[in-house]
């Protein structure tokens, strides 16, 4: 509650400042602030209590582990003293203890690591709680509080945090001590293992010794047992020697007594017998040695024969191996040469394929350009054909109109002859003039040809008008002149119509020819694409076969050089087996590729010629069109000249 009083005092002091919130907002927030603060403080205190409890538990666990580690150290020291002080301790007990200690060390290290992770998690949790406290205090400060709240909260919570930090440092210190103790235990284990190796042996597994029953004894025990056996044997040897010496002394004493008693003859007999015995023993020994030597000789003879046979076999094998080595070296050289040749061929094929791909791309681009040009030309020609058809239809309609107008004009001329006044004749001629002008505009509307020469018509009708106005010159000559002019117009229209029909037929034929050419070009393109795909497949197959042949050539031993040949597969990937594959050399394939390149170049030249021919045909069409226009103009000019001559 103290911070709330402080905040209220501070609010009372700083109420007149402009930096604070509005009083209305503070009025609404004041009743809710203490509750919020109390709830937040309770939550934070609960979280701190939980962390303190967890730290206490961890400290208890660490104390227990410290006690266990101390006990283990005591056991290790006792075992070390037992191993160093007494040599009669059995090695299997020491090995079992070492294994148990190693297991306990592992468990202890695992538990220590778990405790470390828990401590880290708790540290992170404490940091998160501190951040949450700071954030909430900042929020409260921005709502209406001040900095003294933060300072008070920090001052209030600082001893607990300090205690926790001290506990953490103590725990870290203990963890470091545990690490040091573990390192010392590891070093002691290594020392014990070395001692066991000295006692038991270097190549003896401790686990196997543990699995075996208790009959096994240590090296020291074995040495002691062997030393006892040696002593027993030495004692037996001493007893046997003493017995032999006693028997020899007794025999000498008996012989001395007998010698004293017996005469010289007996002495000689005894000497002779002793000599005979010695000779017999020597003979027996020599015969035995002779037999053993004979046996050894026979055995050595057999061994010599076997060794000679073995030497012969080994020499033969050495010769065969040398021959195989020489053949393998030759084969390796040939294989290296073949690999170099294959690599060079592969590079050449790659270059050829690159050139082919570039040429194919160029041909494709040229074909696309040609197709575009042909499509544009076909569209233009279709438009021309439609326009010409329209022109022909308009000309036919014009011819019909002209025929009707000629009939009307003849009837009007008859009317003019019957009329007496010039005004009525002028009106009729003016109406006919309007009709002719409209007809001429209808014929040549929207056509590509130049318009019909209406000036000639106007001149002709003005001439008629002046002739009609003159009372003395109303003759049939004028009517005949007009009829001749109309005939000339009809002839020109018919000539234009015929030529336009011919041009339409020619253009239609050309369109059909161009469509057939385009279809053939598409077919050729498809064939070239198929060939290109087949060449790519052949190249991939050659790569795979070259790799296989190089691998088999290096792995095979003592085979002839003719066996390393390549089977070139010309077919597709799903071809027949290797026995039915066609063996094609590289030169023939290169020739085929060169022929295909020449064919493609010829096709490109033929396409260029086709383009030139199309340009020439267009020029000829334009010339024909100009000629038709010139002929029509000549016809009209001749008609005008005849009119002038008739007037004169």
C-alpha positions in Angstrom: 0.0 0.0 0.0 2.9 2.4 0.5 3.6 2.8 -3.3 -0.1 3.7 -3.8 0.1 6.5 -1.2 3.3 7.7 -2.8 1.7 7.7 -6.2 -1.3 9.6 -4.9 1.0 12.2 -3.3 3.0 12.5 -6.6 -0.3 12.9 -8.5 -1.4 15.6 -6.1 1.9 17.4 -6.5 2.1 17.1 -10.3 -1.6 17.7 -11.0 -1.0 21.2 -12.5 1.5 20.0 -15.1 0.6 19.7 -18.7 2.3 16.4 -19.3 -0.2 14.4 -17.3 -3.5 12.8 -18.6 -6.8 14.5 -18.4 -8.5 14.4 -14.9 -11.5 12.6 -16.3 -9.4 9.7 -17.3 -7.7 9.6 -13.9 -11.1 9.8 -12.3 -12.2 6.6 -14.1 -8.8 4.8 -13.6 -8.3 5.5 -9.9 -10.8 3.0 -8.5 -9.5 0.2 -10.7 -5.7 0.8 -10.2 -5.3 -0.6 -6.7 -7.0 -3.9 -7.7 -4.9 -4.3 -10.8 -1.8 -3.6 -8.9 -2.7 -6.0 -6.1 -3.5 -8.8 -8.6 -0.3 -8.3 -10.5 1.7 -8.2 -7.3 0.1 -11.4 -6.1 0.7 -13.2 -9.4 4.4 -12.1 -9.4 4.8 -13.2 -5.8 3.3 -16.6 -6.6 5.7 -17.0 -9.5 8.6 -16.0 -7.3 7.6 -18.5 -4.7 7.4 -21.2 -7.3 10.9 -20.3 -8.5 12.2 -20.3 -4.9 10.7 -23.7 -4.2 12.2 -25.1 -7.4 15.6 -23.7 -6.4 15.3 -25.3 -3.0 14.5 -28.6 -4.5 17.5 -28.3 -6.8 19.7 -27.4 -3.9 18.5 -30.5 -2.1 19.2 -32.7 -5.1 22.6 -31.2 -5.5 23.4 -31.9 -1.9 22.3 -35.5 -2.3 24.5 -35.8 -5.4 27.4 -34.3 -3.5 27.0 -36.9 -0.8 26.9 -39.7 -3.4 30.0 -38.3 -5.1 31.9 -38.2 -1.8 31.0 -41.8 -1.1 32.1 -42.8 -4.6 35.4 -41.0 -4.0 35.9 -42.9 -0.8 35.2 -46.2 -2.5 37.6 -45.3 -5.3 40.4 -44.4 -2.8 39.8 -47.6 -0.8 40.0 -49.7 -4.0 43.1 -47.8 -5.0 44.8 -48.5 -1.7 43.7 -52.1 -1.9 45.2 -52.5 -5.4 48.4 -50.7 -4.4 48.9 -52.3 -1.0 48.0 -55.9 -1.4 48.8 -58.1 -4.4 46.5 -60.9 -3.4 43.2 -59.1 -4.2 41.5 -60.8 -7.1 41.4 -58.9 -10.4 37.8 -59.8 -11.2 36.6 -58.0 -8.1 38.5 -54.9 -9.1 37.2 -55.0 -12.6 33.6 -55.3 -11.4 34.1 -52.4 -9.1 35.6 -50.3 -11.9 32.7 -51.1 -14.2 30.2 -50.2 -11.4 32.1 -46.9 -10.8 32.0 -46.1 -14.5 28.3 -46.7 -14.6 27.8 -44.5 -11.5 29.9 -41.8 -13.1 27.7 -42.0 -16.2 24.6 -41.7 -14.2 26.0 -38.8 -12.2 27.1 -37.0 -15.3 23.6 -37.4 -16.8 22.0 -36.2 -13.7 24.4 -33.2 -13.4 23.5 -32.3 -17.0 19.8 -32.6 -16.2 20.3 -30.3 -13.2 22.3 -27.9 -15.4 19.4 -27.8 -18.0 16.9 -27.2 -15.1 19.1 -24.4 -13.7 19.3 -22.8 -17.2 15.5 -23.1 -17.6 15.0 -21.5 -14.2 17.4 -18.7 -15.1 15.5 -18.0 -18.3 12.2 -18.1 -16.4 13.6 -15.6 -13.9 14.7 -13.3 -16.7 11.3 -13.6 -18.3 9.6 -12.7 -15.0 11.9 -9.7 -14.6 11.0 -8.6 -18.1 7.3 -9.0 -17.4 7.7 -7.0 -14.2 9.4 -4.2 -16.0 6.8 -4.2 -18.8 3.9 -4.2 -16.4 5.5 -1.4 -14.3 6.1 0.6 -17.5 2.4 0.0 -18.5 1.3 1.2 -15.1 3.7 4.2 -15.4 2.2 5.2 -18.8 -1.3 4.7 -17.4 -0.7 7.2 -14.6 2.2 6.1 -12.4 5.7 7.5 -12.0 9.3 6.2 -11.8 9.4 5.9 -7.9 7.1 2.8 -8.3 9.8 1.1 -10.4 12.5 2.0 -8.0 10.4 0.8 -5.0 9.6 -2.5 -6.8 13.2 -3.0 -7.6 14.2 -2.2 -4.0 11.6 -4.5 -2.7 12.4 -7.4 -4.9 16.2 -6.9 -4.9 17.0 -9.1 -1.8 15.1 -12.1 -3.1 16.7 -11.7 -6.5 20.1 -11.3 -4.9 19.5 -14.4 -2.8 18.5 -16.3 -6.0 21.5 -15.1 -7.8 23.8 -16.1 -4.9 22.2 -19.5 -4.9 22.7 -19.7 -8.7 26.3 -18.8 -8.3 26.7 -21.4 -5.6 25.1 -24.0 -7.8 27.4 -23.0 -10.7 30.4 -23.3 -8.4 29.2 -26.7 -7.3 28.7 -27.7 -10.9 32.3 -26.7 -11.7 33.5 -28.6 -8.6 31.5 -31.6 -9.8 33.2 -31.3 -13.2 36.6 -31.2 -11.6 35.7 -34.2 -9.5 34.5 -36.1 -12.6 37.7 -35.3 -14.4 39.7 -36.6 -11.4 37.6 -39.8 -11.3 38.1 -40.3 -15.0 41.9 -39.9 -14.5 41.8 -42.4 -11.7 39.8 -44.8 -13.8 42.4 -44.6 -16.5 45.1 -45.3 -13.9 43.2 -48.3 -12.6 42.7 -49.6 -16.1 46.5 -49.3 -16.7 47.2 -51.2 -13.4 44.7 -53.9 -14.5 46.5 -54.1 -17.9 49.8 -54.5 -16.1 48.4 -57.2 -13.9 46.2 -59.0 -16.3 47.6 -58.2 -19.7 47.1 -55.6 -22.4 45.0 -57.6 -24.8 42.5 -59.0 -22.2 39.0 -57.6 -22.1 37.6 -56.8 -18.7 34.0 -57.7 -19.7 35.1 -61.1 -20.9 36.9 -61.7 -17.5 33.7 -60.7 -15.8 31.6 -63.0 -17.9 34.0 -66.0 -17.2 33.6 -67.9 -13.9 36.0 -67.5 -10.9 38.6 -70.0 -12.2 40.6 -67.2 -13.7 43.5 -65.9 -11.7 45.6 -62.8 -11.9 49.1 -62.5 -13.2 50.6 -62.2 -9.7 48.8 -65.4 -8.6 49.9 -67.3 -11.7 53.5 -66.1 -11.1 53.4 -67.3 -7.5 51.9 -70.7 -8.5 54.6 -71.1 -11.2 57.3 -70.2 -8.7 56.0 -72.9 -6.3 56.0 -75.5 -9.1 59.6 -74.5 -10.0 60.7 -75.0 -6.4 59.0 -78.4 -6.2 60.8 -79.5 -9.4 64.1 -78.2 -8.1 63.6 -80.2 -4.9 62.8 -83.3 -6.9 65.9 -82.9 -9.0 68.0 -82.5 -5.8 66.6 -85.7 -4.3 67.3 -87.7 -7.6 70.9 -86.4 -7.7 71.5 -87.3 -4.1 70.2 -90.8 -4.7 72.4 -91.3 -7.7 75.5 -90.1 -5.8 74.7 -92.6 -2.9 74.4 -95.5 -5.3 77.6 -94.7 -7.0 79.5 -94.5 -3.7 78.1 -97.9 -2.6 79.2 -99.5 -5.8 82.7 -98.2 -5.4 82.9 -99.5 -1.9 81.8 -103.0 -3.0 84.2 -103.0 -5.9 87.0 -102.1 -3.5 86.2 -104.9 -1.1 85.9 -107.4 -4.0 89.1 -106.3 -5.4 90.8 -106.9 -2.2 89.2 -110.3 -2.0 89.4 -111.5 -5.6 92.4 -112.1 -7.7 93.7 -110.3 -10.7 91.8 -112.6 -13.1 88.5 -111.6 -11.7 89.4 -108.0 -12.0 90.2 -108.5 -15.6 86.9 -110.4 -16.2 85.0 -107.6 -14.6 86.8 -105.0 -16.7 86.1 -107.0 -19.8 82.5 -107.3 -19.0 82.2 -103.7 -18.2 83.9 -102.8 -21.5 81.5 -105.2 -23.3 78.6 -103.6 -21.7 79.9 -100.1 -22.5 80.4 -101.2 -26.1 77.0 -102.7 -26.3 75.4 -99.6 -24.9 77.5 -97.5 -27.3 76.4 -99.7 -30.2 72.8 -99.4 -29.2 73.1 -95.7 -28.9 74.8 -95.4 -32.2 72.2 -97.7 -33.9 69.4 -95.6 -32.4 71.1 -92.4 -33.5 71.7 -94.0 -36.9 68.0 -94.9 -37.3 66.9 -91.5 -36.2 69.4 -89.9 -38.6 68.0 -92.1 -41.4 64.5 -91.1 -40.6 65.5 -87.5 -40.5 67.3 -87.9 -43.8 64.2 -89.5 -45.4 62.0 -86.7 -44.0 64.4 -84.1 -45.2 64.6 -85.8 -48.6 60.8 -85.8 -48.9 60.8 -82.1 -47.8 63.4 -81.4 -50.5 61.4 -83.1 -53.1 58.3 -81.3 -52.0 60.1 -78.0 -51.9 61.5 -78.6 -55.4 58.1 -79.4 -56.8 56.7 -76.4 -55.0 59.5 -74.2 -56.4 58.7 -75.5 -59.9 55.0 -74.7 -59.5 55.8 -71.3 -58.0 58.2 -70.5 -60.9 55.6 -71.6 -63.4 53.0 -69.4 -61.6 55.5 -66.5 -61.5 56.0 -66.9 -65.3 52.3 -66.9 -65.9 51.8 -63.9 -63.6 54.6 -62.0 -65.4 52.9 -62.8 -68.7 49.6 -61.7 -67.3 51.2 -58.5 -66.0 52.8 -57.8 -69.4 49.4 -58.4 -71.1 47.7 -56.2 -68.6 50.2 -53.5 -69.0 49.7 -53.7 -72.8 46.0 -53.8 -72.4 46.2 -50.8 -70.0 48.1 -48.8 -72.6 45.6 -49.8 -75.3 42.7 -48.9 -73.0 44.3 -45.5 -72.3 44.7 -44.9 -76.0 41.1 -46.0 -76.6 39.9 -43.8 -73.8 41.8 -40.8 -75.3 40.3 -41.6 -78.7 36.9 -41.9 -77.3 37.3 -38.6 -75.4 38.4 -36.9 -78.6 35.5 -38.4 -80.5 33.2 -37.3 -77.8 34.5 -33.8 -78.0 34.1 -33.8 -81.7 30.5 -35.1 -81.4 29.7 -32.5 -78.9 31.0 -29.8 -81.2 29.0 -31.3 -84.1 25.9 -31.5 -81.9 26.4 -27.8 -80.9 26.7 -26.8 -84.5 23.6 -28.9 -85.4 21.7 -27.3 -82.6 22.7 -23.8 -83.7 21.8 -24.6 -87.3 18.5 -26.1 -86.2 17.7 -23.0 -84.2 18.6 -20.8 -87.2 16.5 -23.0 -89.5 13.6 -22.8 -87.0 13.9 -19.0 -86.8 14.1 -18.8 -90.6 11.0 -21.1 -90.9 9.2 -19.1 -88.4 10.0 -15.9 -90.3 9.0 -17.5 -93.5 5.7 -18.7 -92.0 5.0 -15.3 -90.7 5.8 -13.7 -94.0 3.7 -16.3 -95.9 0.8 -15.8 -93.5 1.0 -12.0 -94.0 1.2 -12.5 -97.7 -1.7 -14.9 -97.7 -3.8 -12.5 -95.7 -2.9 -9.7 -98.1 -3.7 -11.8 -101.1 -7.0 -12.8 -99.5 -7.8 -9.2 -98.9 -6.9 -8.4 -102.5 -9.0 -11.3 -103.8 -12.0 -10.1 -101.8 -11.5 -6.5 -103.0 -11.2 -7.7 -106.6 -14.3 -9.8 -106.2 -16.1 -6.7 -104.9 -14.8 -4.7 -107.7 -15.9 -7.3 -110.3 -19.4 -7.3 -108.7 -19.5 -3.5 -108.7 -18.4 -3.5 -112.3 -21.0 -5.9 -113.3 -23.6 -3.9 -111.6 -22.2 -0.8 -113.3 -22.4 -2.4 -116.7 -26.0 -3.3 -116.1 -26.7 0.3 -114.9 -24.9 1.7 -118.0 -27.0 -0.5 -120.2 -30.2 0.7 -118.5 -28.9 4.3 -118.8 -28.2 3.9 -122.5 -31.7 2.8 -123.0 -33.0 5.7 -121.0 -30.7 8.1 -122.8 -32.0 6.9 -126.2 -35.5 7.4 -125.1 -34.5 10.9 -123.7 -32.8 11.7 -127.0 -36.0 10.9 -128.8 -37.8 13.2 -126.4 -35.2 15.9 -127.0 -35.9 15.6 -130.7 -39.6 16.0 -130.1 -39.2 18.9 -127.7 -39.3 22.5 -129.1 -37.8 24.4 -126.2 -34.2 24.4 -125.1 -35.0 24.6 -121.4 -36.7 21.3 -121.2 -33.8 19.7 -123.1 -31.3 21.2 -120.7 -33.3 19.9 -117.7 -33.3 16.4 -119.2 -29.5 16.6 -120.0 -28.8 17.8 -116.4 -30.8 14.9 -114.9 -28.8 12.4 -117.1 -25.6 14.1 -116.0 -26.4 13.6 -112.3 -27.3 10.0 -113.0 -23.9 9.4 -114.7 -22.0 11.1 -112.0 -23.7 9.1 -109.3 -23.1 5.9 -111.2 -19.4 6.6 -111.7 -19.0 7.4 -108.0 -20.8 4.1 -107.1 -18.5 2.0 -109.4 -15.2 3.2 -108.0 -16.0 3.6 -104.4 -13.6 1.6 -102.2 -11.7 0.1 -105.1 -7.9 0.1 -105.5 -8.0 1.3 -109.1 -8.0 5.1 -110.0 -11.5 6.6 -110.2 -13.4 6.7 -113.5 -12.7 9.8 -115.6 -15.8 11.8 -114.8 -14.3 14.9 -116.6 -14.8 13.1 -119.9 -18.5 12.7 -119.1 -18.9 16.3 -118.0 -17.1 17.5 -121.1 -19.3 15.2 -123.2 -22.5 16.4 -121.7 -21.6 20.0 -121.9 -20.8 19.5 -125.5 -24.2 17.9 -126.0 -25.9 20.8 -124.1 -24.3 23.4 -126.3 -25.2 21.3 -129.4 -28.8 21.0 -128.2 -29.0 24.7 -127.4 -28.1 25.5 -131.0 -31.3 25.1 -132.9 -29.6 24.3 -136.2 -27.4 21.4 -135.0 -30.0 19.0 -133.6 -28.9 15.9 -135.5 -28.5 12.2 -135.0 -24.7 12.6 -135.2 -24.6 13.7 -131.6 -26.7 10.7 -130.5 -24.3 8.4 -132.4 -21.3 10.0 -130.8 -22.9 9.5 -127.3 -23.7 5.9 -128.2 -20.0 5.4 -129.3 -18.8 6.8 -126.0 -21.1 4.5 -124.0 -19.9 1.6 -126.0 -16.3 2.6 -125.2 -17.1 2.7 -121.6 -18.7 -0.7 -121.7 -15.7 -2.1 -123.6 -13.3 -0.7 -120.9 -15.4 -2.1 -118.1 -15.6 -5.6 -119.8 -11.8 -5.5 -120.4 -11.2 -4.6 -116.7 -13.6 -7.3 -115.6 -11.9 -10.0 -117.7 -8.4 -9.0 -116.4 -9.6 -8.8 -112.9 -11.1 -12.3 -113.1 -7.8 -13.6 -114.5 -5.9 -12.0 -111.7 -8.2 -13.5 -109.2 -7.7 -17.0 -110.6 -3.9 -16.5 -110.6 -3.9 -15.3 -107.0 -6.1 -18.2 -106.0 -3.7 -20.7 -107.6 -0.8 -18.9 -105.9 -2.5 -19.2 -102.5 -3.1 -22.9 -103.0 0.6 -23.4 -104.0 1.7 -21.4 -100.9 -0.5 -23.5 -98.6 0.9 -26.7 -100.1 4.5 -25.3 -99.7 3.8 -24.4 -96.1 2.4 -27.9 -95.4 5.5 -29.5 -97.0 7.8 -27.2 -94.9 6.0 -28.2 -91.7 6.5 -31.9 -92.7 10.2 -31.2 -93.3 10.5 -29.4 -90.0 8.9 -32.4 -88.1 11.3 -34.7 -89.9 14.3 -32.6 -88.9 13.2 -32.4 -85.3 12.9 -36.2 -85.3 16.4 -36.6 -86.7 17.7 -34.2 -84.1 16.1 -36.2 -81.3 17.5 -39.4 -82.8 21.0 -37.9 -82.9 20.7 -36.8 -79.3 19.6 -40.3 -78.3 22.6 -41.7 -80.2 25.0 -39.3 -78.5 23.6 -40.2 -75.0 23.9 -43.9 -75.9 27.5 -43.5 -77.1 28.3 -41.7 -73.8 26.8 -44.5 -71.7 28.5 -47.2 -73.8 31.9 -45.4 -73.6 31.6 -45.3 -69.8 30.7 -48.9 -69.6 33.4 -50.0 -71.9 36.0 -48.0 -70.0 34.9 -49.6 -66.7 34.9 -53.2 -68.1 38.3 -52.6 -69.7 39.9 -51.6 -66.4 38.2 -54.4 -64.5 38.9 -57.3 -66.9 42.3 -59.1 -66.5 44.3 -61.0 -69.1 41.9 -60.5 -72.0 42.9 -59.8 -75.6 42.8 -56.3 -77.0 40.2 -57.1 -79.6 37.6 -57.6 -76.9 37.5 -53.8 -76.1 35.2 -52.6 -78.9 32.3 -50.3 -78.9 28.8 -51.3 -80.0 27.3 -48.2 -81.5 23.5 -48.3 -81.2 21.8 -46.4 -84.0 18.3 -47.1 -82.9 16.3 -45.5 -80.1 16.7 -46.1 -76.4 14.3 -49.0 -76.3 16.3 -50.9 -78.9 17.2 -54.6 -79.3 19.7 -56.3 -77.2 23.5 -55.9 -77.6 23.8 -59.1 -79.8 21.4 -57.6 -82.4 22.8 -54.0 -82.3 24.3 -52.6 -85.5 28.0 -51.8 -85.1 28.5 -48.5 -86.9 31.8 -46.6 -86.8 32.2 -43.0 -86.0 33.3 -42.0 -89.5 30.1 -43.2 -91.1 28.1 -41.3 -88.5 30.0 -38.1 -89.1 29.4 -38.6 -92.9 25.7 -39.0 -92.2 25.7 -35.9 -90.1 27.5 -33.9 -92.9 25.0 -35.1 -95.5 22.2 -34.0 -93.3 23.8 -30.6 -92.9 24.1 -30.4 -96.7 20.4 -31.3 -97.0 19.4 -28.6 -94.6 21.5 -26.0 -96.4 19.8 -27.0 -99.7 16.4 -26.7 -98.0 17.4 -23.2 -96.8 18.5 -22.2 -100.3 15.2 -23.6 -101.8 13.3 -21.5 -99.3 15.3 -18.4 -100.3 14.5 -19.1 -104.0 10.8 -19.5 -103.1 10.9 -16.1 -101.4 12.5 -14.6 -104.5 9.9 -16.2 -106.7 7.1 -14.8 -104.6 8.6 -11.3 -104.8 8.8 -11.7 -108.6 5.2 -12.8 -108.9 4.1 -9.8 -106.8 6.0 -7.5 -109.1 4.4 -9.2 -112.2 1.0 -8.8 -110.6 1.6 -5.1 -110.0 2.7 -4.7 -113.6 -0.4 -6.4 -114.9 -2.5 -4.2 -112.7 -0.8 -1.1 -114.0 -1.2 -2.3 -117.6 -4.9 -2.8 -117.1 -5.2 0.7 -115.7 -3.2 2.0 -118.6 -5.4 0.2 -121.2 -8.5 1.7 -119.6 -7.0 5.1 -119.8 -6.0 4.6 -123.4 -9.6 3.6 -124.3 -11.0 6.7 -122.7 -8.4 8.9 -124.4 -9.2 7.4 -127.8 -12.8 8.1 -127.2 -12.1 11.7 -126.4 -9.9 12.1 -129.5 -12.6 10.7 -131.7 -15.1 13.2 -130.2 -12.7 16.0 -130.9 -12.3 14.9 -134.4 -16.0 14.5 -134.9 -16.5 18.1 -133.6 -13.9 19.5 -135.9 
